[in-house]
Amino acid sequence: MLCSQGVAAPLMLSSLMLHLTWASLNPGCVKVSDILSCSNLGLEQVPKQLPATAATLDFNHNHLVQLEEGSFAGLPHLVTLRLAHNRLSNLSPGTFRNTSGLRHLDLSSNQLHKVDNYYFQELVSMEELLLFNNQIVRVESNALISLINLRKAYLSHNRLTDFPFFSIQEHSHHFLVTLDLSSNRMPKLPLEDIAALPASVQGGVFLHNNSLICECAMYGMFRQWEQKGFLSVKDYREEHTCLVYGEPRASVQFLEHSRFFENCSIKAQGLLGDAENNLHVIAGDPAVLECQTSLRGQHLIYQWVSPHQEYIAPPGNNNAMRMYANGSLEILEARIEDSGVYWCMVLDRLQSRNETWEVNVTVTMRDHVVEPFNTGFTTLLGCVVSLVLVLMYLYLTPCRCWCRKQPPPATPSPANECSAQSSILTPTPPATTEGPGRKAGNHSIVPDVWTTVSSPP
């Protein structure tokens, strides 16, 4: 016990001396566990000596103008770096050398003018990149190519007039779900490049508050995103504006007021709808969603995303959906709430490629045809019953003249014939009405028949 204490004591003392030495060189910084905060200290450069155990560095709200090459080298555990609200106008080559484990980088609210190709080429583990509220006018075509694990990129509130959508349409960013390009100065959008983006990326592209010129194809794309329930449109509906004839003073909220696009052709509005597969299902029935892909091989990985942003992987989930080896997704018993757009993502890890496929599922209640059948059957049954009653009346009605003895008539007369059929079916009364109990006239044939029958012999 004494020996172990004797060994541990020098190590603790050495660590304490190192911490005191570092603190004396960086007054005002606060270190808690693996977090180092040097925010709001008026620093003009990053301290030369940084603790090797730091996982989070916070240099927000300082006066940093430039970052030197290898400013953050020697920090093997660095995961988060915050450099917001400084005066950085560019990044030197090699700034993030030997920081491949960095996953969260905040460069927002600086004075960056562009995003060059070499800025982030070492950051292969990057997941979240914040570049909003700068002065960026251009993003180079390969600036994000190395960020293969990127999930969220924020470039809003800049001065972008375009963006290289084609650089991420080759399915190089498997995990990208948010690309915020709102509040920039883009007049037109490369709709074909956007259409080539994976469906998971399209659902997270934010383009509101730009200087878009009103045109049918642009309007059709956003209308389709609205129908798919994309949050980028749903949550910022009123902030989607365009300029009529490019006139800055003629801005219109085109999702709220669509009368300017009433003459747009369906073809223009359906620009992104060619790759969709529509599936109609009756509630309660099973449905199989096929995942169509051009990728081939034994190393494909399939995954589905439901309309409720729920990831579904083999063998399925919640006993409501089942996945098969070929990527097909089966809805065991379709419900109304299962309606929406399903995304199938296919990943080929050997070739670092992936593809997506959309299936638009519409679940409706079963149409009941019982009512028309009942109406027809009831009508038919009524006709049969009516016919039976008529036949019974014609042939089974008792006639009293057959049961009573009547004096033979002096002369045969149609009036003395006891026939219910003649009484009912004779359309015109006889011209002569001789006989007992008859009156001359052309009216009341049936009452006269009953009078003759009921008179005593």
PyMOL commands that set and color helices and strands:
alter all, ss='L'
color gray80, all
select helices_A, chain A and resi 2-25+165-168+191-195+199-202+216-227+231-234+237-239+244-246+259-261+266-269+336-338+370-396+400-402+414-416+420-425+445-454
alter helices_A, ss='H'
color red, helices_A
select strands_A, chain A and resi 30-32+35-37+56-58+80-82+104-106+114-115+128-130+138-139+152-154+178-180+205-206+241-243+251-253+276-282+287-289+300-305+311-312+316-317+321-323+329-331+340-348+353-364
alter strands_A, ss='S'
color yellow, strands_A
deselect
rebuild
show_as cartoon
